[in-house]
Amino acid sequence: MQSAVRQSFKAEAEGRLSDSLRAVNGDLAAHLARHPIVRYRSGKVLLKQRKWREAAVALSEAALGDPQQPGLFSHCAFVLRMLGDVTGAR
C-alpha cells in the first residue's frame, strides 16, 4: 500500500492525475479483495452459483483471515461437504 501511495504522490507532482488515482485505487482494490468480509461475500455468492471449489477457496480465506467468526467455518464445512470431503467438513 505504501508503494502505491508513493507512486500516487509522484504522479500527482508530475501532473499525471489519472495515474495518481489509478495507483491508489488499484492497490486499494487489491487490498480490499483479500479482506475477510469481501472473501466471505464472494464465497456466499459462489455457493449460490454452485461453484463449490471457488466457494471453498474464498470461504477458507475468509475463515483464516478472521478466525474469531465461527459462522465462517460452518460455511466452509458446508462447501467441503458438497465437494464430498466429509472428513474435512468435520
PEQUI-V743627 format. One record per residue. N is the residue number from 0. RES is the residue in one letter. SS is DSSP state (hx for helix, st for strand, lp for the rest). Layout:
N_RES_SS ; N_RES_SS
This chain:
0_M_lp ; 1_Q_hx ; 2_S_hx ; 3_A_hx ; 4_V_hx ; 5_R_hx ; 6_Q_hx ; 7_S_hx ; 8_F_hx ; 9_K_hx ; 10_A_hx ; 11_E_hx ; 12_A_hx ; 13_E_lp ; 14_G_lp ; 15_R_lp ; 16_L_hx ; 17_S_hx ; 18_D_hx ; 19_S_hx ; 20_L_hx ; 21_R_hx ; 22_A_hx ; 23_V_hx ; 24_N_hx ; 25_G_hx ; 26_D_hx ; 27_L_hx ; 28_A_hx ; 29_A_hx ; 30_H_hx ; 31_L_hx ; 32_A_hx ; 33_R_lp ; 34_H_lp ; 35_P_hx ; 36_I_hx ; 37_V_hx ; 38_R_hx ; 39_Y_hx ; 40_R_hx ; 41_S_hx ; 42_G_hx ; 43_K_hx ; 44_V_hx ; 45_L_hx ; 46_L_hx ; 47_K_hx ; 48_Q_lp ; 49_R_lp ; 50_K_lp ; 51_W_hx ; 52_R_hx ; 53_E_hx ; 54_A_hx ; 55_A_hx ; 56_V_hx ; 57_A_hx ; 58_L_hx ; 59_S_hx ; 60_E_hx ; 61_A_hx ; 62_A_hx ; 63_L_hx ; 64_G_hx ; 65_D_lp ; 66_P_lp ; 67_Q_lp ; 68_Q_lp ; 69_P_hx ; 70_G_hx ; 71_L_hx ; 72_F_hx ; 73_S_hx ; 74_H_hx ; 75_C_hx ; 76_A_hx ; 77_F_hx ; 78_V_hx ; 79_L_hx ; 80_R_hx ; 81_M_hx ; 82_L_lp ; 83_G_lp ; 84_D_lp ; 85_V_hx ; 86_T_hx ; 87_G_hx ; 88_A_hx ; 89_R_lp
